[in-house]
């Protein structure tokens, strides 16, 4: 009894202290060290049960990050032994707070295999498993007096912007953030435009290769806490660094006001897309609409017909002076893990596609863009991207399609593959604002299954009419005529106003991807939008006039009925 | 007339307070107790009844009819969970509209009352109303026609059979398996006895957990990319594929299937599906190319152990209860 009341007294005092400390000016608090959160041994039993059912498969029996899945994951599962945790509120190198680990378990680490466990595990289970994970740490001791932690003060959002998209940061603060970005040389790792294309040689504390974050794909930020556009996450990462990775902290180098501005700049680079809460990825566009153009289609990337805002215009309306009517289609890709030499760690996980077609030229154009941090410097493994079509569209019945990877023995696919090497490029060179030209060769292939992919004997005239590699982004523009001579029935014949299956493939030469070791999409559809019908001009007035006539008739009828009722002819 | 305005204000203000105030409180972001939504809806209906009765508003039948119709719309649009597709919404609302009309025309007096303002508008006794209605209706029709003709290209919807009928036999690794009556050779004991066992730690002591551990090891080497670390079909690659990977936690998948069905599906994968199940777009590999027969059975054993489901069986008990198909 005595100990119980003593315990509660101690809790009361602790509460008072916290209350007082929280009331102190925040600058003082930032200097204040506190002991690391102790391991709550009473929760270990439940924690162990949860760990061995849910976590052991990736993080391993001892927590060394060497579970059965580990070797096929990029990024690898965390090794808990050293007590190194990325997402914290504590100083660089410090142990994390319990709350940080709880948030990680609850929200998962987007861009890695770590899922969100909220809704799957109860609050108690999450708290317990965090304690168990702490007990797996061998190299450090949460109870050690030297292991005190400094909890940082990040200030608060100076613009008061609101989620989920956090619009409304003034442009001058974003510009100021860019200056801070240049001054602190963030581009050395994150690249000139933040696509993570700065440094190909980085390693984590355990010697495994690691990539700088691509700021233009913030849904893959590990510390996004499923609140992908919140600048707070970036401020936290800049302030605390990421333990175990080359990401240092800038707590003393950049003032907290400037860290928020830098975060605003980083955050402004990420296109606002609708993020699926379950998968933490933008929602796929399963239909690629090809816009009809009068006259020839431009091959200039900067022409308005190839321009669209990065933000989804269903989220942020287009600027009033915006000329184009185009739209970036988001196409997610995954490693080919079905057959042959499987690819569990694709380097590219999405493509952005846009299309135009010309009635005059009778030709269709597809612009495929994607982020790839580093391109190949070895001619044995060129980079490549391909568009896949059903080879004999007219033979397909209903929803029928060829098998989505390289077709099958009965239903061939038509592959337009652009192989390319970058000219005068080195993956370790400093960011080049002018970009690089590509040396492209187009291959047209017929696929009848994984083992039966052959070059066409009579190619259909696919061209790559423009291409560029610029600050970590590849742009390839394909062109082909809608119809071809097609003597061998190997080319897809492209009709307008019809849903046509289309799929994409991508090979990262830098990671030696080749043949079936690649990234793939599922079957999507594309449609060539036709001209607006003429009836759009005359049908609405006709219908309106007819309706007006009906109204007149209604008045006449009603009055007549009334009159008849008044005369006693009807009741 | 005063009462009508009062009633309208109370409806609108009340709805706003309920919808923006109480509804989010009763339905937190993370899915929770689903009955909350319906309790909330009943509270709202009770509110609507209460203010009409307490203030003795005696609203005209047209306002009552409107309220009934909109209450139905609100239920199907926002309260009902999970949300229904718009095609179904239209069907429901047509039925609901008929119901509302029956309510309005239940007796000649209310119907006459309902009809009166309409007739007066048509005949011109309500002059302003007639001008407004007669001018705006043709414009609306013209606009509707324009909308109807304007070409739009929505993402096509494809229907597929999720669990097709299995074949009688399947040939895996050179051996014929008759699916009827085929049992998992590693299901050597009642699964529920191992609920609290640890994979890896108990693998040496318990034969059953040894198989579960081996199955889990294979699952987390091969399957989790699509089916997810939580077996809920939300793996790292899951968002790429259409059809999306199966969610084993859902009661509609492995919980209602026999293990022999799973064996066939795992061994033959997407390419082994019949045409009605769109074999061309399933990303499921034919696992017989990568796994041994025993390994397939162990993965299946693991999936049931992890999710806690039991495979469907066709024993006498369930057929007596009429559970078969």
Interface residues (C-beta under 8 A of the other chain):
Chain A: X48 X49 X52 X53 X54 X56 X57 X58 X61 X67 X68 X69 X72 X112 X113 X114 X115 X117 X118 X119 X120 X276 X278 X279 X281 X284 X286 X287 X289 X332 X333 X334 X335 X337 X338 X339 X344 X399 X400 X401 X402 X403 X404 X408 X411 X499 X520 X521 X522 X523 X525 X527 X529 X530 X532 X533 X535 X536 X539 X540 X541 X543 X544 X545 X546 X547 X548 X551 X554 X555 X558 X559 X562
Chain B: X30 X31 X119 X122 X123 X124 X134 X137 X138 X139 X141 X142 X143 X144 X145 X146 X149 X150 X151 X153 X154 X155 X156 X158 X160 X196 X198 X199 X200 X201 X216 X217 X218 X219 X220 X221 X222 X224 X225 X228 X229 X230 X232 X234 X235 X236 X237 X238 X239 X240 X241 X242 X269 X270 X271 X275 X278 X279 X280 X281 X283 X285 X289 X306
